[in-house]
């Protein structure tokens, strides 16, 4: 005898009440440590992010985040959920990547700065030379500019990537600039600086994707202290009030010009290699043309 078991419709619905958007809000908040930072990263309001996380908790019947005065952290259930949630989102992003490629779209991710003064020229010349592929610049504040997370097809990076996971091509070199408050008592009247002049100063740097490391001053007079910042906005705010000074790539002076902040070239600092990076054995369509065009623009100077 064959028995037919009917599954009640609501049983499946109960398992699918949460959405990828809600799960992404949870993962981002757990990663950044505050719902405010998660909302900024996802370009939504703080209220929307809070509602999404609350909706996820209601669907799962479990608290995923523990809120406090200074931020949030995963609960025990949230810690167990995080790795599975990240894998789920990575798979969803991979599906979106396939769809984007099928529609002739190439996503170029960056963390702090795109390609400086070459950014607009690259977009214009790309549209003229490659009309069949839409090129989009996207900012993602992660160490791989969104590449490891599946949010872009090619990443702009100024630090060497993991060669076991990624392939890369150096497209050009950029000067390093000192960045500081316009009324800095030591440097306000200067036109250029040298590395030794950072001796005794406090330097603010973003550790995840930045290029400013203590090793830059190996063998010479070094800054007295390094302080970590969360992102570009935090970095600029710290510099603008004179709490610290900074060092960054030339492109930063183009993308993050701000009243009260000065950028000066450091004449003896080592240049920064600008790379285009992609997953090993997964070169997206249009990559060869992108590398060729970007390299040509940097060669022009």
Secondary structure, DSSP 8 states (H G I E B T S, - for coil): --------HHHHHHHT-S-HHHHHHHHHHHHHSSHHHHHHHHTS-HHHHHHHHHHHHHHHTS--EEEETTEEEE-HHHHHHHHHHHHHHHHHHHHHHHHHHHTTEEEEEESS-SSTTHHHHHHHHHHHH-TTSEEEEEE--STTTTTTTTS-SEEEESS---TTTEEEEEEEEE-EEEEEETT-TTTTT-S-B-GGGGTT-EEEE-TTT----GGGGTTS---SEEEE-SSHHHHHHHHHTTS-BEEEEHHHHHHT--TTEEEEEBTTS--EEEEEEEETT---TTHHHHHHHHHHHHHH-
